């Protein structure tokens, strides 16, 4: 795959993920769920916009950089250090509709992350940095969505921290 094809495919993936979150915003039944899904939809829209500028950069001068790519999702380290604060920010347990959308989001986030991993493995070094950064961000998104699913399904974990122990 060429760098140009990779960027165009990335835009398609990011639009797909964004649209899942926008659908979740429309259908969520709880304010906390809507807020979480809107945060994620906005993040994905920023990725689409960013990738479109990278496609323009590639088309104009044949280079691509990873400058200025940010995320609203905290790093794994920050999540581990601030579980209680993050729980308040993300909200309470979603209902059935929210859970369905979380599962959809999990699937598209995983698929998108897998694509970025392949690009990091396959593309020339000059383009790897861009896709490596997207891979890091998508892994964070996947972890955040998985944490919500774990919390709702009562597995006893919140961001990989055991909330309770059934064995006393």
Residue pairs with C-beta under 8 A, 6 or more apart in sequence:
1 9
1 119
1 122
1 123
3 58
3 64
3 123
3 124
3 126
3 127
4 55
4 58
4 59
6 119
6 123
6 127
6 131
7 51
7 54
7 55
7 58
7 64
8 55
9 115
10 51
10 115
10 116
10 119
10 131
10 134
11 48
11 51
11 52
11 55
13 108
13 111
13 112
13 115
14 44
14 47
14 48
14 51
14 112
15 44
15 48
16 108
16 112
17 44
17 105
17 108
17 109
17 112
17 141
18 41
18 44
18 45
18 47
18 48
20 101
20 104
20 105
20 108
21 37
21 38
21 40
21 41
21 44
21 101
21 105
22 37
22 41
23 101
23 104
24 33
24 37
24 41
24 98
24 101
24 102
24 104
24 105
25 34
25 37
25 38
25 41
27 97
27 101
28 34
28 37
28 94
28 97
28 98
28 101
29 95
29 97
29 98
30 91
30 92
30 94
30 95
30 98
31 91
32 90
32 91
32 92
32 94
33 91
33 94
33 95
33 97
33 98
33 101
35 91
36 90
36 91
36 148
37 98
37 101
37 105
39 72
40 105
40 141
40 144
40 145
42 72
43 71
43 72
43 73
43 141
46 70
47 134
47 137
50 68
50 69
54 64
54 65
54 130
57 63
57 64
57 65
58 64
63 126
64 126
64 127
64 130
65 129
65 130
66 129
66 130
66 132
66 133
69 130
69 133
69 134
69 137
71 137
71 140
73 137
73 140
73 141
73 144
74 82
74 86
74 140
75 140
76 140
76 143
79 86
79 143
79 144
79 147
79 159
80 159
80 160
80 161
83 158
83 159
83 161
86 159
87 158
90 144
90 148
93 151
93 152
94 102
94 148
94 152
98 152
99 149
99 152
102 145
102 148
102 149
102 152
103 149
105 145
106 142
106 145
106 146
106 149
109 138
109 141
109 142
109 145
110 142
112 138
113 135
113 138
113 139
113 141
113 142
116 131
116 132
116 134
116 135
116 138
117 135
119 127
119 128
119 131
119 135
120 128
120 131
120 132
120 135
123 131
143 159
147 157
147 158
147 159
147 160
150 157
150 158
151 157
151 158
156 162
156 163
156 164
156 165
156 166
157 163
